[in-house]
Amino acid sequence: MDDEAALVSDLESIVGDALRVVARYDEDGYELLYVREDLTEHTQAVSDAIYENLILEGIAKEYLEDLFGAGELYCTIHEFEELRAHHFVTGQFEGFFVGADTGGRIESRAIKEAVHDYVDG
């Protein structure tokens, strides 16, 4: 099992069927590691726009860390009616995106730990 498949497997064990999407991005683009079958068409249609938004949010990481003075920013979470989106900035212009159904049992701390374990190797 490769590293990305192991990350997806870990996230599936945390979130279950509520897992919607797992993606990695860097300055060269956005790579979908997992997309739930019922969301494939929509996710592919909005991938470029989501990528641009993630880059912009990542640029603000240092500013937010300075503003709040609470240490390193691990993750931002956007909660919508049907989606909880976790954004992990792991470096300049790079990070991970994990989306899950809002109605599912979502343990944000466990999601954070799985992503950081993957990043830290």
HELIX and SHEET records of a PDB file:
HELIX    1   1 ASP A    3  VAL A   15  1                                  13    
HELIX    2   2 GLY A   16  ALA A   18  5                                   3    
HELIX    3   3 GLU A   37  LEU A   39  5                                   3    
HELIX    4   4 THR A   40  ILE A   59  1                                  20    
HELIX    5   5 LYS A   61  PHE A   68  1                                   8    
HELIX    6   6 SER A  108  ASP A  120  1                                  13    
SHEET    1   A 5 GLY A  29  VAL A  35  0                                        
SHEET    2   A 5 LEU A  19  ASP A  26 -1                                        
SHEET    3   A 5 GLU A  94  ASP A 101 -1                                        
SHEET    4   A 5 LEU A  83  GLY A  91 -1                                        
SHEET    5   A 5 THR A  76  GLU A  79 -1                                        
END                                                                             
